Amino acid sequence: MTRKRVYTDYLQDIAHYAEKAEQFVAGLDFEHFAANEEKTLAVTHALQIIGEAASHLPASLKQRYPDVSWVDIVGMRNLIVHGYYLVDLEVVWKTVQIDLPPLREVVAKMQRDLEQSDTDA
């Protein structure tokens, strides 16, 4: 029997798949990324998981970290899932290059803050 997932599991998913997406494009330029279907599918799937995981975080937690555009993260997931034919690989590329590194930092801070609040309780 599988245990019920909690929001810390979703934070771990975000951190893990953000790191994976960055690894998938390491050493590539945009042209090589866009020409490699395996890479584009792997990265878009990682972004889909990140968005799905973000949608499961409680609003009260997300509100404590307003610098993260949670709506855009979930919106990217929705576009990939429901509007896959509209996905712009340049946007995907920029998301991985520009948005994921700071997201990983914030998620790491969230995890530290939650661990600290658990030890304070």
Chimera marker file (.cmm) of the C-alpha trace (Angstrom):
<marker_set name="trace">
<marker id="1" x="0.000" y="0.000" z="0.000" r="1" g="1" b="0" radius="0.5"/>
<marker id="2" x="1.345" y="3.393" z="-0.984" r="1" g="1" b="0" radius="0.5"/>
<marker id="3" x="1.474" y="6.087" z="1.658" r="1" g="1" b="0" radius="0.5"/>
<marker id="4" x="-0.333" y="9.342" z="1.069" r="1" g="1" b="0" radius="0.5"/>
<marker id="5" x="1.947" y="11.985" z="-0.391" r="1" g="1" b="0" radius="0.5"/>
<marker id="6" x="2.525" y="15.170" z="1.548" r="1" g="1" b="0" radius="0.5"/>
<marker id="7" x="3.675" y="18.586" z="0.379" r="1" g="1" b="0" radius="0.5"/>
<marker id="8" x="7.301" y="17.886" z="1.280" r="1" g="1" b="0" radius="0.5"/>
<marker id="9" x="7.189" y="15.059" z="-1.276" r="1" g="1" b="0" radius="0.5"/>
<marker id="10" x="6.061" y="17.555" z="-3.904" r="1" g="1" b="0" radius="0.5"/>
<marker id="11" x="8.870" y="19.950" z="-2.987" r="1" g="1" b="0" radius="0.5"/>
<marker id="12" x="11.308" y="17.083" z="-3.437" r="1" g="1" b="0" radius="0.5"/>
<marker id="13" x="9.765" y="16.339" z="-6.845" r="1" g="1" b="0" radius="0.5"/>
<marker id="14" x="10.195" y="19.964" z="-7.919" r="1" g="1" b="0" radius="0.5"/>
<marker id="15" x="13.834" y="19.994" z="-6.828" r="1" g="1" b="0" radius="0.5"/>
<marker id="16" x="14.578" y="16.635" z="-8.444" r="1" g="1" b="0" radius="0.5"/>
<marker id="17" x="12.972" y="17.330" z="-11.812" r="1" g="1" b="0" radius="0.5"/>
<marker id="18" x="14.356" y="20.872" z="-12.021" r="1" g="1" b="0" radius="0.5"/>
<marker id="19" x="17.815" y="19.388" z="-11.557" r="1" g="1" b="0" radius="0.5"/>
<marker id="20" x="17.070" y="16.706" z="-14.158" r="1" g="1" b="0" radius="0.5"/>
<marker id="21" x="15.883" y="19.275" z="-16.705" r="1" g="1" b="0" radius="0.5"/>
<marker id="22" x="19.087" y="21.251" z="-16.213" r="1" g="1" b="0" radius="0.5"/>
<marker id="23" x="21.152" y="18.082" z="-16.615" r="1" g="1" b="0" radius="0.5"/>
<marker id="24" x="19.309" y="17.154" z="-19.807" r="1" g="1" b="0" radius="0.5"/>
<marker id="25" x="20.417" y="20.393" z="-21.491" r="1" g="1" b="0" radius="0.5"/>
<marker id="26" x="23.904" y="20.660" z="-20.000" r="1" g="1" b="0" radius="0.5"/>
<marker id="27" x="26.473" y="21.329" z="-22.700" r="1" g="1" b="0" radius="0.5"/>
<marker id="28" x="23.873" y="22.042" z="-25.381" r="1" g="1" b="0" radius="0.5"/>
<marker id="29" x="22.998" y="25.235" z="-27.164" r="1" g="1" b="0" radius="0.5"/>
<marker id="30" x="19.418" y="25.958" z="-28.156" r="1" g="1" b="0" radius="0.5"/>
<marker id="31" x="19.811" y="24.661" z="-31.715" r="1" g="1" b="0" radius="0.5"/>
<marker id="32" x="21.106" y="21.271" z="-30.561" r="1" g="1" b="0" radius="0.5"/>
<marker id="33" x="18.427" y="21.067" z="-27.879" r="1" g="1" b="0" radius="0.5"/>
<marker id="34" x="15.619" y="21.888" z="-30.316" r="1" g="1" b="0" radius="0.5"/>
<marker id="35" x="16.921" y="19.349" z="-32.845" r="1" g="1" b="0" radius="0.5"/>
<marker id="36" x="17.045" y="16.536" z="-30.281" r="1" g="1" b="0" radius="0.5"/>
<marker id="37" x="13.579" y="15.085" z="-29.766" r="1" g="1" b="0" radius="0.5"/>
<marker id="38" x="14.669" y="12.944" z="-26.813" r="1" g="1" b="0" radius="0.5"/>
<marker id="39" x="15.987" y="16.022" z="-25.009" r="1" g="1" b="0" radius="0.5"/>
<marker id="40" x="12.930" y="18.137" z="-25.764" r="1" g="1" b="0" radius="0.5"/>
<marker id="41" x="10.563" y="15.389" z="-24.625" r="1" g="1" b="0" radius="0.5"/>
<marker id="42" x="12.578" y="14.736" z="-21.463" r="1" g="1" b="0" radius="0.5"/>
<marker id="43" x="12.690" y="18.416" z="-20.535" r="1" g="1" b="0" radius="0.5"/>
<marker id="44" x="9.024" y="19.080" z="-21.263" r="1" g="1" b="0" radius="0.5"/>
<marker id="45" x="8.096" y="16.034" z="-19.196" r="1" g="1" b="0" radius="0.5"/>
<marker id="46" x="10.232" y="17.315" z="-16.305" r="1" g="1" b="0" radius="0.5"/>
<marker id="47" x="8.485" y="20.705" z="-16.543" r="1" g="1" b="0" radius="0.5"/>
<marker id="48" x="5.137" y="18.935" z="-16.575" r="1" g="1" b="0" radius="0.5"/>
<marker id="49" x="6.017" y="17.115" z="-13.345" r="1" g="1" b="0" radius="0.5"/>
<marker id="50" x="7.272" y="20.337" z="-11.743" r="1" g="1" b="0" radius="0.5"/>
<marker id="51" x="3.981" y="22.051" z="-12.562" r="1" g="1" b="0" radius="0.5"/>
<marker id="52" x="1.901" y="19.151" z="-11.319" r="1" g="1" b="0" radius="0.5"/>
<marker id="53" x="3.873" y="19.011" z="-8.073" r="1" g="1" b="0" radius="0.5"/>
<marker id="54" x="3.504" y="22.782" z="-7.617" r="1" g="1" b="0" radius="0.5"/>
<marker id="55" x="-0.253" y="22.467" z="-8.014" r="1" g="1" b="0" radius="0.5"/>
<marker id="56" x="-0.315" y="20.179" z="-4.964" r="1" g="1" b="0" radius="0.5"/>
<marker id="57" x="1.463" y="22.624" z="-2.655" r="1" g="1" b="0" radius="0.5"/>
<marker id="58" x="-0.844" y="24.332" z="-0.169" r="1" g="1" b="0" radius="0.5"/>
<marker id="59" x="-1.680" y="27.949" z="-0.990" r="1" g="1" b="0" radius="0.5"/>
<marker id="60" x="-0.545" y="28.980" z="2.489" r="1" g="1" b="0" radius="0.5"/>
<marker id="61" x="2.933" y="27.626" z="1.745" r="1" g="1" b="0" radius="0.5"/>
<marker id="62" x="3.151" y="29.222" z="-1.706" r="1" g="1" b="0" radius="0.5"/>
<marker id="63" x="2.074" y="32.582" z="-0.271" r="1" g="1" b="0" radius="0.5"/>
<marker id="64" x="5.147" y="32.581" z="1.975" r="1" g="1" b="0" radius="0.5"/>
<marker id="65" x="7.342" y="32.554" z="-1.164" r="1" g="1" b="0" radius="0.5"/>
<marker id="66" x="5.754" y="35.204" z="-3.415" r="1" g="1" b="0" radius="0.5"/>
<marker id="67" x="8.874" y="35.655" z="-5.550" r="1" g="1" b="0" radius="0.5"/>
<marker id="68" x="8.056" y="32.364" z="-7.259" r="1" g="1" b="0" radius="0.5"/>
<marker id="69" x="5.503" y="32.614" z="-10.050" r="1" g="1" b="0" radius="0.5"/>
<marker id="70" x="3.522" y="29.557" z="-8.981" r="1" g="1" b="0" radius="0.5"/>
<marker id="71" x="0.715" y="30.389" z="-11.413" r="1" g="1" b="0" radius="0.5"/>
<marker id="72" x="3.159" y="30.391" z="-14.341" r="1" g="1" b="0" radius="0.5"/>
<marker id="73" x="4.696" y="27.088" z="-13.225" r="1" g="1" b="0" radius="0.5"/>
<marker id="74" x="1.300" y="25.392" z="-13.162" r="1" g="1" b="0" radius="0.5"/>
<marker id="75" x="0.346" y="27.194" z="-16.380" r="1" g="1" b="0" radius="0.5"/>
<marker id="76" x="3.395" y="25.736" z="-18.143" r="1" g="1" b="0" radius="0.5"/>
<marker id="77" x="2.295" y="22.270" z="-17.020" r="1" g="1" b="0" radius="0.5"/>
<marker id="78" x="-1.211" y="22.888" z="-18.345" r="1" g="1" b="0" radius="0.5"/>
<marker id="79" x="0.121" y="24.080" z="-21.693" r="1" g="1" b="0" radius="0.5"/>
<marker id="80" x="2.367" y="21.036" z="-22.056" r="1" g="1" b="0" radius="0.5"/>
<marker id="81" x="-0.455" y="18.643" z="-21.168" r="1" g="1" b="0" radius="0.5"/>
<marker id="82" x="-3.424" y="20.268" z="-22.888" r="1" g="1" b="0" radius="0.5"/>
<marker id="83" x="-1.806" y="22.415" z="-25.570" r="1" g="1" b="0" radius="0.5"/>
<marker id="84" x="1.221" y="20.280" z="-26.372" r="1" g="1" b="0" radius="0.5"/>
<marker id="85" x="0.991" y="21.336" z="-30.010" r="1" g="1" b="0" radius="0.5"/>
<marker id="86" x="1.506" y="24.968" z="-28.930" r="1" g="1" b="0" radius="0.5"/>
<marker id="87" x="4.676" y="24.406" z="-26.891" r="1" g="1" b="0" radius="0.5"/>
<marker id="88" x="7.381" y="26.854" z="-27.930" r="1" g="1" b="0" radius="0.5"/>
<marker id="89" x="10.796" y="25.254" z="-27.477" r="1" g="1" b="0" radius="0.5"/>
<marker id="90" x="12.421" y="28.670" z="-27.038" r="1" g="1" b="0" radius="0.5"/>
<marker id="91" x="10.184" y="29.249" z="-24.011" r="1" g="1" b="0" radius="0.5"/>
<marker id="92" x="11.053" y="25.790" z="-22.698" r="1" g="1" b="0" radius="0.5"/>
<marker id="93" x="14.768" y="26.513" z="-23.205" r="1" g="1" b="0" radius="0.5"/>
<marker id="94" x="14.565" y="29.882" z="-21.446" r="1" g="1" b="0" radius="0.5"/>
<marker id="95" x="12.596" y="28.327" z="-18.606" r="1" g="1" b="0" radius="0.5"/>
<marker id="96" x="15.350" y="25.797" z="-17.986" r="1" g="1" b="0" radius="0.5"/>
<marker id="97" x="18.174" y="28.312" z="-18.412" r="1" g="1" b="0" radius="0.5"/>
<marker id="98" x="16.668" y="31.275" z="-16.561" r="1" g="1" b="0" radius="0.5"/>
<marker id="99" x="13.847" y="30.136" z="-14.283" r="1" g="1" b="0" radius="0.5"/>
<marker id="100" x="14.848" y="26.737" z="-12.936" r="1" g="1" b="0" radius="0.5"/>
<marker id="101" x="18.114" y="27.645" z="-11.164" r="1" g="1" b="0" radius="0.5"/>
<marker id="102" x="16.444" y="30.246" z="-8.902" r="1" g="1" b="0" radius="0.5"/>
<marker id="103" x="13.436" y="27.953" z="-8.428" r="1" g="1" b="0" radius="0.5"/>
<marker id="104" x="15.750" y="25.238" z="-7.157" r="1" g="1" b="0" radius="0.5"/>
<marker id="105" x="17.263" y="27.730" z="-4.706" r="1" g="1" b="0" radius="0.5"/>
<marker id="106" x="13.845" y="28.769" z="-3.390" r="1" g="1" b="0" radius="0.5"/>
<marker id="107" x="12.690" y="25.162" z="-3.063" r="1" g="1" b="0" radius="0.5"/>
<marker id="108" x="15.865" y="24.339" z="-1.124" r="1" g="1" b="0" radius="0.5"/>
<marker id="109" x="15.115" y="27.294" z="1.166" r="1" g="1" b="0" radius="0.5"/>
<marker id="110" x="11.529" y="26.111" z="1.571" r="1" g="1" b="0" radius="0.5"/>
<marker id="111" x="12.779" y="22.669" z="2.552" r="1" g="1" b="0" radius="0.5"/>
<marker id="112" x="15.240" y="24.152" z="5.066" r="1" g="1" b="0" radius="0.5"/>
<marker id="113" x="12.558" y="26.439" z="6.505" r="1" g="1" b="0" radius="0.5"/>
<marker id="114" x="10.160" y="23.517" z="6.903" r="1" g="1" b="0" radius="0.5"/>
<marker id="115" x="12.821" y="21.364" z="8.547" r="1" g="1" b="0" radius="0.5"/>
<marker id="116" x="13.638" y="24.233" z="10.906" r="1" g="1" b="0" radius="0.5"/>
<marker id="117" x="9.979" y="24.744" z="11.812" r="1" g="1" b="0" radius="0.5"/>
<marker id="118" x="9.676" y="21.004" z="12.499" r="1" g="1" b="0" radius="0.5"/>
<marker id="119" x="12.632" y="21.115" z="14.883" r="1" g="1" b="0" radius="0.5"/>
<marker id="120" x="11.253" y="24.249" z="16.563" r="1" g="1" b="0" radius="0.5"/>
<marker id="121" x="7.906" y="22.580" z="17.224" r="1" g="1" b="0" radius="0.5"/>
<link id1="1" id2="2" r="1" g="1" b="0" radius="0.2"/>
<link id1="2" id2="3" r="1" g="1" b="0" radius="0.2"/>
<link id1="3" id2="4" r="1" g="1" b="0" radius="0.2"/>
<link id1="4" id2="5" r="1" g="1" b="0" radius="0.2"/>
<link id1="5" id2="6" r="1" g="1" b="0" radius="0.2"/>
<link id1="6" id2="7" r="1" g="1" b="0" radius="0.2"/>
<link id1="7" id2="8" r="1" g="1" b="0" radius="0.2"/>
<link id1="8" id2="9" r="1" g="1" b="0" radius="0.2"/>
<link id1="9" id2="10" r="1" g="1" b="0" radius="0.2"/>
<link id1="10" id2="11" r="1" g="1" b="0" radius="0.2"/>
<link id1="11" id2="12" r="1" g="1" b="0" radius="0.2"/>
<link id1="12" id2="13" r="1" g="1" b="0" radius="0.2"/>
<link id1="13" id2="14" r="1" g="1" b="0" radius="0.2"/>
<link id1="14" id2="15" r="1" g="1" b="0" radius="0.2"/>
<link id1="15" id2="16" r="1" g="1" b="0" radius="0.2"/>
<link id1="16" id2="17" r="1" g="1" b="0" radius="0.2"/>
<link id1="17" id2="18" r="1" g="1" b="0" radius="0.2"/>
<link id1="18" id2="19" r="1" g="1" b="0" radius="0.2"/>
<link id1="19" id2="20" r="1" g="1" b="0" radius="0.2"/>
<link id1="20" id2="21" r="1" g="1" b="0" radius="0.2"/>
<link id1="21" id2="22" r="1" g="1" b="0" radius="0.2"/>
<link id1="22" id2="23" r="1" g="1" b="0" radius="0.2"/>
<link id1="23" id2="24" r="1" g="1" b="0" radius="0.2"/>
<link id1="24" id2="25" r="1" g="1" b="0" radius="0.2"/>
<link id1="25" id2="26" r="1" g="1" b="0" radius="0.2"/>
<link id1="26" id2="27" r="1" g="1" b="0" radius="0.2"/>
<link id1="27" id2="28" r="1" g="1" b="0" radius="0.2"/>
<link id1="28" id2="29" r="1" g="1" b="0" radius="0.2"/>
<link id1="29" id2="30" r="1" g="1" b="0" radius="0.2"/>
<link id1="30" id2="31" r="1" g="1" b="0" radius="0.2"/>
<link id1="31" id2="32" r="1" g="1" b="0" radius="0.2"/>
<link id1="32" id2="33" r="1" g="1" b="0" radius="0.2"/>
<link id1="33" id2="34" r="1" g="1" b="0" radius="0.2"/>
<link id1="34" id2="35" r="1" g="1" b="0" radius="0.2"/>
<link id1="35" id2="36" r="1" g="1" b="0" radius="0.2"/>
<link id1="36" id2="37" r="1" g="1" b="0" radius="0.2"/>
<link id1="37" id2="38" r="1" g="1" b="0" radius="0.2"/>
<link id1="38" id2="39" r="1" g="1" b="0" radius="0.2"/>
<link id1="39" id2="40" r="1" g="1" b="0" radius="0.2"/>
<link id1="40" id2="41" r="1" g="1" b="0" radius="0.2"/>
<link id1="41" id2="42" r="1" g="1" b="0" radius="0.2"/>
<link id1="42" id2="43" r="1" g="1" b="0" radius="0.2"/>
<link id1="43" id2="44" r="1" g="1" b="0" radius="0.2"/>
<link id1="44" id2="45" r="1" g="1" b="0" radius="0.2"/>
<link id1="45" id2="46" r="1" g="1" b="0" radius="0.2"/>
<link id1="46" id2="47" r="1" g="1" b="0" radius="0.2"/>
<link id1="47" id2="48" r="1" g="1" b="0" radius="0.2"/>
<link id1="48" id2="49" r="1" g="1" b="0" radius="0.2"/>
<link id1="49" id2="50" r="1" g="1" b="0" radius="0.2"/>
<link id1="50" id2="51" r="1" g="1" b="0" radius="0.2"/>
<link id1="51" id2="52" r="1" g="1" b="0" radius="0.2"/>
<link id1="52" id2="53" r="1" g="1" b="0" radius="0.2"/>
<link id1="53" id2="54" r="1" g="1" b="0" radius="0.2"/>
<link id1="54" id2="55" r="1" g="1" b="0" radius="0.2"/>
<link id1="55" id2="56" r="1" g="1" b="0" radius="0.2"/>
<link id1="56" id2="57" r="1" g="1" b="0" radius="0.2"/>
<link id1="57" id2="58" r="1" g="1" b="0" radius="0.2"/>
<link id1="58" id2="59" r="1" g="1" b="0" radius="0.2"/>
<link id1="59" id2="60" r="1" g="1" b="0" radius="0.2"/>
<link id1="60" id2="61" r="1" g="1" b="0" radius="0.2"/>
<link id1="61" id2="62" r="1" g="1" b="0" radius="0.2"/>
<link id1="62" id2="63" r="1" g="1" b="0" radius="0.2"/>
<link id1="63" id2="64" r="1" g="1" b="0" radius="0.2"/>
<link id1="64" id2="65" r="1" g="1" b="0" radius="0.2"/>
<link id1="65" id2="66" r="1" g="1" b="0" radius="0.2"/>
<link id1="66" id2="67" r="1" g="1" b="0" radius="0.2"/>
<link id1="67" id2="68" r="1" g="1" b="0" radius="0.2"/>
<link id1="68" id2="69" r="1" g="1" b="0" radius="0.2"/>
<link id1="69" id2="70" r="1" g="1" b="0" radius="0.2"/>
<link id1="70" id2="71" r="1" g="1" b="0" radius="0.2"/>
<link id1="71" id2="72" r="1" g="1" b="0" radius="0.2"/>
<link id1="72" id2="73" r="1" g="1" b="0" radius="0.2"/>
<link id1="73" id2="74" r="1" g="1" b="0" radius="0.2"/>
<link id1="74" id2="75" r="1" g="1" b="0" radius="0.2"/>
<link id1="75" id2="76" r="1" g="1" b="0" radius="0.2"/>
<link id1="76" id2="77" r="1" g="1" b="0" radius="0.2"/>
<link id1="77" id2="78" r="1" g="1" b="0" radius="0.2"/>
<link id1="78" id2="79" r="1" g="1" b="0" radius="0.2"/>
<link id1="79" id2="80" r="1" g="1" b="0" radius="0.2"/>
<link id1="80" id2="81" r="1" g="1" b="0" radius="0.2"/>
<link id1="81" id2="82" r="1" g="1" b="0" radius="0.2"/>
<link id1="82" id2="83" r="1" g="1" b="0" radius="0.2"/>
<link id1="83" id2="84" r="1" g="1" b="0" radius="0.2"/>
<link id1="84" id2="85" r="1" g="1" b="0" radius="0.2"/>
<link id1="85" id2="86" r="1" g="1" b="0" radius="0.2"/>
<link id1="86" id2="87" r="1" g="1" b="0" radius="0.2"/>
<link id1="87" id2="88" r="1" g="1" b="0" radius="0.2"/>
<link id1="88" id2="89" r="1" g="1" b="0" radius="0.2"/>
<link id1="89" id2="90" r="1" g="1" b="0" radius="0.2"/>
<link id1="90" id2="91" r="1" g="1" b="0" radius="0.2"/>
<link id1="91" id2="92" r="1" g="1" b="0" radius="0.2"/>
<link id1="92" id2="93" r="1" g="1" b="0" radius="0.2"/>
<link id1="93" id2="94" r="1" g="1" b="0" radius="0.2"/>
<link id1="94" id2="95" r="1" g="1" b="0" radius="0.2"/>
<link id1="95" id2="96" r="1" g="1" b="0" radius="0.2"/>
<link id1="96" id2="97" r="1" g="1" b="0" radius="0.2"/>
<link id1="97" id2="98" r="1" g="1" b="0" radius="0.2"/>
<link id1="98" id2="99" r="1" g="1" b="0" radius="0.2"/>
<link id1="99" id2="100" r="1" g="1" b="0" radius="0.2"/>
<link id1="100" id2="101" r="1" g="1" b="0" radius="0.2"/>
<link id1="101" id2="102" r="1" g="1" b="0" radius="0.2"/>
<link id1="102" id2="103" r="1" g="1" b="0" radius="0.2"/>
<link id1="103" id2="104" r="1" g="1" b="0" radius="0.2"/>
<link id1="104" id2="105" r="1" g="1" b="0" radius="0.2"/>
<link id1="105" id2="106" r="1" g="1" b="0" radius="0.2"/>
<link id1="106" id2="107" r="1" g="1" b="0" radius="0.2"/>
<link id1="107" id2="108" r="1" g="1" b="0" radius="0.2"/>
<link id1="108" id2="109" r="1" g="1" b="0" radius="0.2"/>
<link id1="109" id2="110" r="1" g="1" b="0" radius="0.2"/>
<link id1="110" id2="111" r="1" g="1" b="0" radius="0.2"/>
<link id1="111" id2="112" r="1" g="1" b="0" radius="0.2"/>
<link id1="112" id2="113" r="1" g="1" b="0" radius="0.2"/>
<link id1="113" id2="114" r="1" g="1" b="0" radius="0.2"/>
<link id1="114" id2="115" r="1" g="1" b="0" radius="0.2"/>
<link id1="115" id2="116" r="1" g="1" b="0" radius="0.2"/>
<link id1="116" id2="117" r="1" g="1" b="0" radius="0.2"/>
<link id1="117" id2="118" r="1" g="1" b="0" radius="0.2"/>
<link id1="118" id2="119" r="1" g="1" b="0" radius="0.2"/>
<link id1="119" id2="120" r="1" g="1" b="0" radius="0.2"/>
<link id1="120" id2="121" r="1" g="1" b="0" radius="0.2"/>
</marker_set>
